[in-house]
């Protein structure tokens, strides 16, 4: 999302800034805890820190290109319209910040281990007293997905605030371009000048044939060589065979399985190919299930309510103006339709879509629902404590935070719930009253 300011749109830009402030306030709201096995902030003295680093665009493209020399890599980037110097500059900025983080921790007698996404494992997490993510929101989501204990603090450090807003990381004023601002931020943490905060997460329980499938990491899948048309056709024939000729196997009862990752932002269920219609049955809070067709279902947390689900549901000033005009025409009332009122209405509605990250409710939304004589969607969005979806899809997937996917084909059932013990522990830095 981007907003630009001009003399004509100053009021709109001001409201956009207000929306950002509203989102940040919810995201960093402190939450008290009665946990007895977690130290108070003033007593938080970690001995071992795990730092999860992002894969920079430079590293990603170089690995994907398969080139052996810098000259060949430059040519590869040029052919696809990328700026080599810019890509290299952002790479160097990230690694300079990464060096600052590690050096700062080590100077404070904290044993530090640096890992990439391939080395980021449960064993590495168990070793650490605190997990830091060094990157943007995507890196933080990856870090959070594998932290199971609510006692393990997970803290995001934005290493490139110019290119990444970093809602889930410490405020960008602690992530200066040179990296020097990371040091006072870490000093505040180690001095106990923060409050604990929690973000609720979604636990997905899968039932059916695909419950025990291994997850696919989309970021790593992008590094694989492109598949040929023949391979794609073969894959479709395999799916057809599995769907229609293994009825005996499909009928076996398999125990439910909690998926090995928790969703901090959202869970999406739909066809892998977005051009295909997603067919499924859905119920909220154990109500009667409804068969629906749409572009998929997204279920989010309070943290995720300012992300993808917000973009699905938000309305524009243009839409509000058109609705006001129609309302005035149908009611024979003189309803003002100027930009200022429409902008205020849109801003208030859009702000109402965001809710507290510590809320144990989930928000669900049906994307592009098909409504006709057969299918209907009486409530396209709402809140629920439990959402259950049974797949009727051909090549469906269940994606968690846009990074990890699971097969979600015909017969698979996914139940989404929140539990207090699954909450992610993070921090909210105290304001510096001395400034």
N, C-alpha and C positions, 0 to 999 in steps of 0.2 A: 504494500500500500504506500502510495506517495501522495503528498499534498504540496502544491505550489502556492506562493503568496503573490498577490498583486493588489493594486489599489481597489480593484473591483471585487476581489475575493477575500479581502482582509478579515471580514467577519467570519467567513467559512473557515479560514485557516486558524483563527483563534479558537473556534470550537473544536477543530481537529486536534489542536494542542491540548485542549481540555480533555478530549477523549483519551489521548495518550497519558495524561496525568492521572485520569481515572483508572486506566488499566494498570499503570505502575503502582498506584496506591493499593489496589486490590492484590496485586502480585506480591507486594512486600509487607502486607499487613501481618504484624506479629501475632503469634498464637501461643498462649500459655500451655504448659504441659505439666502433668502430674507424674511423669515417668521418674522412677527413683534410680534407675541404672544409668541415667545420662547426666553428665555434670552440668552444673549451672554455667552460663557463659563465662563468668569470671574464673571458673575452674577448668575451662576447656584448654588442655595443654597436649595437643596431639604429638605423638612420638614418630609416627610414620604416615607419610602422605603419598597417595597415588595420584599422578597427574595424567589424565587422558588427553592426548593431543589430537587435533583434527588432522585429516589429510588435506593439505593445501591443494589449490587448483593446479599449481605447478607440479606437485607430486602425482596427482591424479592423472593429468594429461600426459605426463612423461611415461607413466606406467602403461597407460592405455595405448600410447603411440607405438611402444615397442622399439623406440629409437635408441641407438647406442652412443650417439654423439650430440653435443649441444647444437651443432650446426644443423643436423638432421631434425632435431626437435624444433628449432626455430622455423624451419621450413614447414614442418607439420602444423604448427600453430598458425603460420601465415596462410596456409591453404584453407584453413577453416575459419579465417577471419578474426583470430585472436591476437592480442597485442603481447608479444613475448616480454617486452620490458615491463609492462604493467603487471603481468602474471608473476614475473620474477620479483618485482618490488613487493607485492603483497606477501609472497612467500617469505622474503627476508624479514619483513615487519613481524610476521607471525613468529618466526624462529627467534628473533631478537627478544620479543616479549616472553617467549617460552624459556629462554635462557635466564631472563630476569626472575621469573617465577621460581625456577629451580634453585637459583643462587640465593634468593631471599629466604626460601625455606631452609636450605642447608646452613645458612649463616645463623639461623635460629635453632640449630641442633635438631632439626626434623629430618629424619631419614626419608629420602625422596626417591620414588621410582617412576620413570616415564614410560608410558605404554601407548601404542596405537590401537586402532579398533580390532586388529587381529590378535593382539596380546591381551586385550581387555577381557578378563575372565573372572569367575566367581572366586577362584583362589587368590587372584591379585586383589580383589575387593576385600576379601576376608583378612588379608595381610595388613591392610591400611586402617588407620584410625579416622581418616577423612579422605574423601575423594574430591579432587578438583578437575573440572573440565576446562581445557584451554582451547578456545575456538569461539563459536557462536552458539545459537540456540540448538542447531542440529547436533553439535557435539554434546551439549548438555542433555538433550533428550536421549542420546545413546548412553551417556553415563548413568542417567536415572533408570533406564530400562532394566538394568541388571543388578541394581542395588535393591535387595529384598528387605533388609532390616530397616525399620523406622529409626533405629538408633545410630545409623551411619550417616553423618552429615555429607551432603553433596552440594558443592559450591561451584558456581560458574564464573569463569574469568574470560571476559571478551577480549580477544587478542587483535581484533580488527574492527573497532567501533565505527569507522568510516563506512565500511561495507556491510556491517551487520548491526541491527538495532539491539539485539541481545536482551530481549525482555526477561529471559530466564537467568541472566547473569547479573553480577553486581553492577550497579549503575555505571554508565560509561565514564563518569567523571573520575572513576577509579581505574580506568583502562586507557590512560593517555596514549597518544600516538607514539611517543618514545618508549612507552612501557614503564616509565619511572613512577607513574601513579599507582602501579600494582603494589609497590612496597608499603605505602601508608595504609592501603586497604588490608593487606595481610597483617600489618601491625595492629590494626583495630581488631581483627579477628582474634589474634593471639593475646591481646590485652582484655578480651572479654567485652568489648564495646559493641555488642550486638544482642539481638534477641533471637531465640529459636523461632522458626516459622515452619508450617507444614503445608504441603501440597498433596491433596488426595489423588489417588491413582485408580485406574480401572483394572480389575482382575477379570480375565477372560477364561471361562471354563468351556472346553470343547468336548462334544460328544459325537460319536459316529465314526465312520471309516477313516476319516482324515485326522482324527484327534491326536495320533502319535507321529504325524509327519514332522520332519525337521523344518525349522524356519529358514527362509531365504532372506539374506541381507541385500536389499536393493542396491546399496552403494557398491558392494562388491560384485554384484551381478553385472553392473554396468562396465566393469573391467574385463568381463569375459568377451571372447571373440563373438562377432555377430553370427547368429545361426542362419543356415541356408533355408531356402523355401522348402527343400526336400525334408530337412529336419523338422520344420514346423508342421508339415503335413503328416509325417510319421508320428509326431507327438499327438496330433489330433486323433489319429487312428488308435493310438494307445488309450487315450481318454475315452473314446467310444467303446473300446473293448472293456475297459474297466467299468463303465457305466452300465452297459447292457448285458454283459456276459458273466459277471461275477455276482449274480443275485444271491447265491448261497452265502458267499463271504459277506456281502452287504448286510444280510439279515442277522449276522452274529451280534450279540450284545457286547459292546466294548465299554469299559469303565470310563467315566468322565475324567478329563485331564485338565488341570490348570496350566495354561500356557506359561512357558518359562520367562516371559517378559511382561512387565506391567506398563500400562499406557498412562503417560503423564499428560499428554494433550488429547488424543482421540483415537478411536478405533473406527476403521472404515471397512464396510463389507459391500462387495459388488463385483461385477465382471471385470476381469483384468483388462480387457479391451473396452475402453469407455464408450465406444460407439455401439456396443451391444447393450440391450436392455437387461437389467438385473431383475431376476424373479426370485421371490422369497416369501416366507411367512414371518410375521413379526408380532410380538406381544410385549406389553409394558406391565410390570408389576404383576405377573402371572394372570393377566386378563386373557380374554378369548383372542386367539391369534387371527390375523387378517392376512390374506394373500394380496401381495402388492407387486407392481412393476414400476421401476423407476431407474434412475442413474446410480442407485446405491443408497446405503444408510450410513450416516456418520453419528457416532455417539461420543460426546466429549465431557471432559472435566471442567471445573471452574478455570483451571489454568488454560485449557484449550479453548475456552469460550471467546477469547480474544484473537484466536488464530483462524483455522480453516472454517469452523462452524460460523464464526462471525462473518467471514466473507461470503458464505452461502446465504445467510439470512439478511445481511444489511441492505438497507434501501437507500436510494440516491435522492438528492433534492429534486431532480427531474421527475422521479416517480411520485413523490409527495405532491408536487405541483399539479400533476395530472389528476391525482385522486381528489385533491381539493377542488379542482375545476368541475369534476364529475359530481362531487358531493353537492356543490353549490347549485348545479343545474338540476339535479334530481330533487333537491329540497326546496327549490325556489328561494334560497337564502343567499345573501351577498357575502360569501366566504372569501376573505382576502387570499390571493394566490401569489403574492410577491415572493421574491427569492428569500428575503429575511425570515419570513414565517416558515416557509418550506424547509429552509436550512435548520431552523430550530427544532421543528418536528422530527426531521430525519435524525438529527443529532441525539435527541432524547430517546427515540426508538432504538437507535443503534447502541447507545450506552446501556439500555435495558437488557441487551443480549448478553452482557458480561456479568458473571457472578463470581463469588468468592472462591479462590483456589482451595480453601479448606472445607467447602460445602460437600456433604456426602451425597448430594443429588448428582445425577448425570443429565445432560441435555442431549436430546436426540433430534435429528432432522432427516427428513426424506428428501433426497435430491431429485429435482425434476420429476415429480410423481406423474404417472400416467393415470388420467381420470377419464373413464368412459362408461359404457353401460355394464361392463363386467367388473372393472377394477375401480376402487375409490379409496381415497385417503382422507378420512374425516378430520384427522389431526396431524398435519404434516410436520409439526415440531412441538416439543414439550419437554417436561422433566419427568424423570422416573428414578426409582431406587434399583430397579432391575429391568434389563432389556434382553429379550431372547429372540434370536433370529434363526430360522431354519432355511438353509439354502435350497433353492431349486435351480441353481445355475449350472451352466455348462463348463465354464472355465473361471470359476469364482476365486476370489482371494479375500483374506482378512488381513488388513494392514494395520500395524500398530505404530503410531507416531510417524508414519510415512517412511519408516526405515526398515522394518521387518515384516515379512508377509508369511502367511500360512495358506495352504490349500483350503478352499471353502466351497466345495462342489456339492452337487445334489445329495441331500441326506444329512449333511453336516449340520450340527446345531451349536450355536455359540450363545452363551449366557454371560452377560456383563453386569458386574456388581462392584460396589466399593466397600472396603472394610477399613476400619480405623487402623488396624495393624499394618496395612499396606501403604500408609502415608509416607511421603518422602520428606526427610528432615533437611531443611536448608536454613539460611540465616537472613536476617534483615539488619544491616548496619545502622547503628545509632547516628543521629545527626551530630555533627561536631559543633557544640555550643560555643566553642572558643573562636570559631571563624566569624 
